[in-house]
Amino acid sequence: QAEEELKAAWSQQAGQLQEMGHRERLLRSDLQRAREQLESFKTQVMQVCSPSAAGSTGKSVTEQQVIEKVRQISDENQKSHEREKSLQKELSSRLSQEKEVSANIEVFKNSLQKLQ
C-alpha cells in the first residue's frame, strides 16, 4: 500500500511538473511576443517622432532613445504653448492700444469739426 501511495504521489508530482513546464513555455512565448510588440512600438514612436532616425537603418531603437525623443517633443510643445500665450497677450495688448488710439482719433475728429 505504501508503494501505491508513493507511485500516486510521484505521478501527481510528475503531472504538476509537467503542468509547470507547460506554463513556463506559455510565459516564455508571451514574454517573447511582448518584447516584439515593444520593439515594434518603439520603432513606430521613433518613426513618427523622427522618421530619419528609426526603421530606415534597421537598427533596434532603445528605450532611452524613445524617452529622449518624447521628452524633446514634450519640451518643444511646452515652449510652443508658452510662446502662444505670450503672443496672445501681446495681441490683446495691441488691440487695446488700437482701440484707445481709435477712440482718441474720434475725439480729435470731433474736436476738429467743432473748430471748423
VENVENRA-V581056 format. One record per helix or strand. SS is the DSSP state (H for helix, E for strand). FROM is the first residue (numbers start at 1). LEN is the number of residues. Records with the same first field share a line. If there is no record, write none. Layout:
SS: FROM-LEN, FROM-LEN
This chain:
H: 2-48, 63-53
